[in-house]
C-alpha cells in the first residue's frame, strides 16, 4: 500500500512525520494529517495523544470537527531536527521524502 505505515519506521519517525505535516500549514483533522504523513489511520489516537501530552501539538474543536495544530514547541522541534531542510538527519528515511 502506497504511503501506508511501514513496520520498519520508528515511533520517533512517525511522531516527527506528524509534526512536519502540521508545520507546513494550517490546522487539520486527524485523517488529513495521517494521510499527508502516509500513516495508517488506526495508529492515530496513540500518536496524537502522546504529542498532545508533550504540548507539541494541540487540538481544538471547530464545529463538529476536531482539528490539530502545531505549537511553538512543535515548531522548535522542526527546527531542531531540520524537518524543513533537505539535509536533515532523517533525510534518507522514506517518511521524510518530498511530497
Z-matrix of the N, CA and C atoms (Angstrom, degrees):
N
C 1 1.448
C 2 1.523 1 109.56
N 3 1.313 2 116.29 1 126.08
C 4 1.449 3 121.45 2 -179.56
C 5 1.528 4 110.21 3 -66.73
N 6 1.329 5 115.50 4 129.16
C 7 1.444 6 120.09 5 176.65
C 8 1.521 7 115.23 6 76.26
N 9 1.309 8 119.00 7 3.82
C 10 1.463 9 121.12 8 -179.11
C 11 1.520 10 109.99 9 -78.09
N 12 1.314 11 115.63 10 159.92
C 13 1.456 12 121.98 11 178.89
C 14 1.515 13 110.40 12 -56.99
N 15 1.292 14 115.94 13 127.96
C 16 1.455 15 123.03 14 179.47
C 17 1.520 16 108.02 15 -97.34
N 18 1.322 17 117.38 16 127.26
C 19 1.462 18 121.10 17 -177.59
C 20 1.521 19 112.32 18 -60.98
N 21 1.334 20 118.09 19 -18.29
C 22 1.452 21 121.74 20 179.37
C 23 1.515 22 113.74 21 -82.27
N 24 1.328 23 118.13 22 -7.18
C 25 1.459 24 120.97 23 -179.29
C 26 1.521 25 110.13 24 -81.59
N 27 1.314 26 115.82 25 138.02
C 28 1.454 27 119.35 26 177.58
C 29 1.522 28 110.09 27 -79.28
N 30 1.313 29 115.95 28 162.88
C 31 1.465 30 120.06 29 176.93
C 32 1.521 31 109.85 30 -60.73
N 33 1.323 32 116.15 31 -38.14
C 34 1.461 33 119.13 32 -179.67
C 35 1.523 34 110.99 33 -61.53
N 36 1.330 35 117.97 34 -41.95
C 37 1.457 36 121.24 35 177.52
C 38 1.529 37 111.12 36 -60.81
N 39 1.310 38 116.60 37 -37.85
C 40 1.462 39 121.03 38 -179.91
C 41 1.527 40 110.14 39 -69.99
N 42 1.339 41 117.00 40 -45.24
C 43 1.460 42 119.97 41 177.44
C 44 1.523 43 110.26 42 -57.89
N 45 1.319 44 116.63 43 -46.08
C 46 1.461 45 120.65 44 -178.53
C 47 1.522 46 111.83 45 -67.26
N 48 1.330 47 117.41 46 -31.91
C 49 1.471 48 120.41 47 176.82
C 50 1.525 49 110.36 48 -63.98
N 51 1.320 50 117.28 49 -42.09
C 52 1.468 51 121.99 50 178.45
C 53 1.528 52 109.66 51 -64.60
N 54 1.327 53 116.95 52 -45.26
C 55 1.464 54 121.47 53 179.91
C 56 1.523 55 110.29 54 -62.51
N 57 1.311 56 116.69 55 -42.74
C 58 1.465 57 120.83 56 -178.92
C 59 1.524 58 111.36 57 -62.64
N 60 1.321 59 117.69 58 -41.85
C 61 1.465 60 121.16 59 178.93
C 62 1.525 61 110.02 60 -61.42
N 63 1.326 62 117.41 61 -44.56
C 64 1.459 63 120.48 62 -179.73
C 65 1.525 64 112.00 63 -68.88
N 66 1.313 65 116.96 64 -30.45
C 67 1.460 66 120.48 65 -179.41
C 68 1.526 67 111.77 66 -69.44
N 69 1.318 68 116.84 67 -21.41
C 70 1.466 69 121.43 68 -177.52
C 71 1.524 70 114.08 69 -80.20
N 72 1.310 71 117.68 70 -17.24
C 73 1.465 72 116.94 71 -174.50
C 74 1.503 73 114.33 72 -160.17
N 75 1.324 74 113.68 73 -156.16
C 76 1.457 75 121.94 74 -177.77
C 77 1.522 76 111.22 75 -75.53
N 78 1.322 77 115.01 76 -176.18
C 79 1.455 78 120.01 77 176.79
C 80 1.523 79 109.57 78 -66.26
N 81 1.330 80 116.05 79 151.85
C 82 1.461 81 122.19 80 -177.86
C 83 1.517 82 109.75 81 -143.74
N 84 1.332 83 115.24 82 161.41
C 85 1.462 84 120.36 83 173.74
C 86 1.527 85 108.71 84 -77.85
N 87 1.345 86 116.34 85 165.02
C 88 1.468 87 120.71 86 177.47
C 89 1.517 88 111.01 87 -55.90
N 90 1.309 89 116.11 88 -44.41
C 91 1.461 90 120.46 89 -177.12
C 92 1.528 91 110.99 90 -61.41
N 93 1.327 92 117.93 91 -43.48
C 94 1.460 93 121.17 92 179.04
C 95 1.531 94 111.30 93 -63.27
N 96 1.312 95 116.08 94 -43.87
C 97 1.464 96 120.77 95 -178.95
C 98 1.517 97 110.85 96 -64.42
N 99 1.322 98 116.07 97 -48.05
C 100 1.462 99 119.53 98 -177.19
C 101 1.527 100 110.74 99 -64.11
N 102 1.322 101 117.59 100 -37.52
C 103 1.463 102 120.88 101 178.25
C 104 1.528 103 110.46 102 -65.62
N 105 1.334 104 117.13 103 -45.79
C 106 1.459 105 120.88 104 -179.06
C 107 1.526 106 111.84 105 -68.08
N 108 1.344 107 116.44 106 -29.55
C 109 1.467 108 120.39 107 177.87
C 110 1.524 109 111.50 108 -83.04
N 111 1.346 110 117.07 109 -11.74
C 112 1.456 111 121.30 110 179.36
C 113 1.518 112 113.47 111 74.89
N 114 1.332 113 117.04 112 35.90
C 115 1.461 114 121.83 113 -177.34
C 116 1.519 115 110.64 114 -117.65
N 117 1.330 116 116.86 115 155.44
C 118 1.466 117 121.54 116 178.10
C 119 1.519 118 110.40 117 -70.24
N 120 1.317 119 116.26 118 140.17
C 121 1.461 120 120.70 119 -177.76
C 122 1.519 121 113.43 120 -65.98
N 123 1.331 122 118.49 121 -29.88
C 124 1.461 123 119.00 122 -177.08
C 125 1.528 124 112.43 123 -69.34
N 126 1.311 125 118.61 124 -8.55
C 127 1.458 126 121.86 125 176.50
C 128 1.524 127 112.31 126 -88.96
N 129 1.309 128 117.16 127 -18.60
C 130 1.457 129 120.72 128 -167.80
C 131 1.534 130 116.37 129 -56.76
N 132 1.326 131 121.60 130 -44.60
C 133 1.469 132 118.13 131 -176.04
C 134 1.528 133 113.61 132 -57.80
N 135 1.306 134 117.47 133 -44.98
C 136 1.472 135 121.20 134 -179.75
C 137 1.528 136 110.80 135 -59.39
N 138 1.304 137 116.64 136 -48.03
C 139 1.452 138 120.33 137 -175.20
C 140 1.523 139 112.17 138 -73.06
N 141 1.316 140 117.66 139 -39.70
C 142 1.453 141 120.02 140 178.88
C 143 1.526 142 110.92 141 -66.30
N 144 1.314 143 118.32 142 -42.83
C 145 1.466 144 121.00 143 179.87
C 146 1.527 145 111.50 144 -61.55
N 147 1.314 146 117.15 145 -38.63
C 148 1.466 147 121.15 146 178.40
C 149 1.528 148 110.28 147 -63.26
N 150 1.321 149 117.04 148 -48.18
C 151 1.466 150 121.08 149 -178.57
C 152 1.524 151 111.84 150 -67.14
N 153 1.325 152 117.32 151 -34.99
C 154 1.466 153 120.91 152 176.34
C 155 1.525 154 109.28 153 -66.04
N 156 1.327 155 116.81 154 -42.34
C 157 1.465 156 121.40 155 179.14
C 158 1.519 157 112.78 156 -61.47
N 159 1.318 158 116.69 157 -31.60
C 160 1.470 159 121.13 158 177.82
C 161 1.523 160 112.52 159 -85.65
N 162 1.327 161 116.16 160 -1.92
C 163 1.465 162 123.41 161 -178.24
C 164 1.527 163 112.16 162 61.22
N 165 1.345 164 115.89 163 34.50
C 166 1.459 165 122.46 164 176.48
C 167 1.527 166 109.38 165 -89.39
N 168 1.339 167 115.69 166 -33.42
C 169 1.464 168 122.04 167 173.30
C 170 1.525 169 107.59 168 -131.36
N 171 1.325 170 116.35 169 160.48
C 172 1.463 171 122.40 170 177.07
C 173 1.513 172 108.87 171 -128.40
N 174 1.313 173 115.13 172 156.11
C 175 1.457 174 119.50 173 175.14
C 176 1.517 175 109.34 174 -115.95
N 177 1.324 176 114.26 175 148.46
C 178 1.461 177 120.53 176 -179.88
C 179 1.521 178 108.17 177 -143.72
N 180 1.324 179 116.45 178 133.46
C 181 1.460 180 120.88 179 177.67
C 182 1.522 181 108.21 180 -86.61
N 183 1.335 182 114.43 181 122.08
C 184 1.465 183 121.32 182 179.48
C 185 1.521 184 106.33 183 -122.52
N 186 1.315 185 115.57 184 101.55
C 187 1.464 186 120.18 185 -174.82
C 188 1.515 187 109.15 186 63.36
N 189 1.321 188 117.53 187 -129.75
C 190 1.464 189 120.38 188 -179.09
C 191 1.540 190 113.77 189 -83.72
N 192 1.347 191 116.63 190 -4.79
C 193 1.469 192 120.13 191 -175.22
C 194 1.518 193 111.71 192 -106.13
N 195 1.337 194 114.47 193 150.84
C 196 1.459 195 121.21 194 170.32
C 197 1.523 196 106.12 195 -105.75
N 198 1.323 197 115.86 196 123.19
C 199 1.456 198 120.76 197 179.90
C 200 1.514 199 109.74 198 -117.01
N 201 1.316 200 114.84 199 155.06
C 202 1.455 201 122.37 200 -177.18
C 203 1.518 202 109.18 201 -120.12
N 204 1.322 203 115.47 202 146.61
C 205 1.451 204 120.12 203 176.18
C 206 1.515 205 108.85 204 -143.00
N 207 1.308 206 115.21 205 159.70
C 208 1.455 207 121.13 206 -176.89
C 209 1.529 208 109.35 207 -84.30
N 210 1.312 209 116.68 208 147.39
C 211 1.460 210 122.27 209 178.20
C 212 1.523 211 109.43 210 -99.13
N 213 1.307 212 115.69 211 176.28
C 214 1.467 213 120.63 212 176.51
C 215 1.529 214 109.75 213 -59.37
N 216 1.317 215 116.04 214 -39.59
C 217 1.460 216 120.84 215 178.12
C 218 1.532 217 110.74 216 -61.97
N 219 1.334 218 116.95 217 -38.39
C 220 1.454 219 121.53 218 177.06
C 221 1.518 220 112.05 219 -64.67
N 222 1.335 221 116.21 220 -41.35
C 223 1.463 222 120.16 221 176.76
C 224 1.528 223 110.69 222 -62.15
N 225 1.331 224 115.87 223 -38.99
C 226 1.467 225 119.84 224 178.80
C 227 1.526 226 110.88 225 -63.82
N 228 1.341 227 116.86 226 -39.16
C 229 1.467 228 120.14 227 177.15
C 230 1.526 229 111.33 228 -64.17
N 231 1.320 230 117.21 229 -40.15
C 232 1.466 231 120.84 230 177.28
C 233 1.518 232 110.44 231 -59.79
N 234 1.318 233 115.69 232 -44.04
C 235 1.466 234 119.66 233 178.03
C 236 1.523 235 111.27 234 -65.11
N 237 1.328 236 116.47 235 -43.72
C 238 1.460 237 121.04 236 -177.72
C 239 1.531 238 111.89 237 -61.08
N 240 1.329 239 116.53 238 -44.80
C 241 1.459 240 120.87 239 -178.69
C 242 1.531 241 112.85 240 -88.65
N 243 1.318 242 117.19 241 -0.09
C 244 1.461 243 120.72 242 178.31
C 245 1.513 244 113.22 243 62.98
N 246 1.322 245 117.66 244 38.51
C 247 1.458 246 121.31 245 -175.75
C 248 1.522 247 112.84 246 -69.34
N 249 1.311 248 117.47 247 -17.61
C 250 1.461 249 120.92 248 178.10
C 251 1.525 250 110.84 249 -99.05
N 252 1.314 251 115.81 250 15.22
C 253 1.454 252 122.56 251 -172.78
C 254 1.530 253 108.46 252 -126.61
N 255 1.311 254 118.46 253 130.61
C 256 1.466 255 121.71 254 179.97
C 257 1.522 256 112.92 255 -66.00
N 258 1.318 257 117.66 256 -16.02
C 259 1.466 258 121.35 257 -179.46
C 260 1.522 259 112.22 258 -100.30
N 261 1.325 260 117.31 259 22.50
C 262 1.455 261 120.29 260 -177.97
C 263 1.521 262 110.80 261 -67.50
N 264 1.317 263 115.92 262 166.80
C 265 1.463 264 120.61 263 -178.85
C 266 1.521 265 112.04 264 -66.26
N 267 1.340 266 117.11 265 -17.24
C 268 1.450 267 120.95 266 179.56
C 269 1.528 268 112.67 267 -105.60
N 270 1.312 269 117.95 268 14.50
C 271 1.465 270 120.59 269 -173.09
C 272 1.526 271 113.12 270 -62.62
N 273 1.312 272 118.79 271 -22.39
C 274 1.460 273 120.58 272 -178.94
C 275 1.521 274 113.62 273 -91.10
N 276 1.315 275 117.63 274 -3.29
C 277 1.466 276 119.91 275 179.39
C 278 1.508 277 109.11 276 -84.22
N 279 1.307 278 116.56 277 153.24
C 280 1.469 279 121.02 278 -179.50
C 281 1.526 280 112.33 279 -71.52
N 282 1.327 281 117.42 280 -23.50
C 283 1.452 282 120.84 281 -179.15
C 284 1.517 283 110.60 282 -63.13
N 285 1.320 284 117.83 283 -36.37
C 286 1.446 285 121.70 284 -173.15
C 287 1.515 286 114.00 285 -103.38
N 288 1.318 287 116.91 286 25.52
C 289 1.463 288 119.35 287 175.27
C 290 1.525 289 108.83 288 -70.49
N 291 1.289 290 116.94 289 155.27
C 292 1.469 291 121.26 290 179.65
C 293 1.509 292 110.39 291 -65.36
N 294 1.328 293 116.24 292 140.78
C 295 1.470 294 120.98 293 178.77
C 296 1.488 295 109.04 294 -115.57
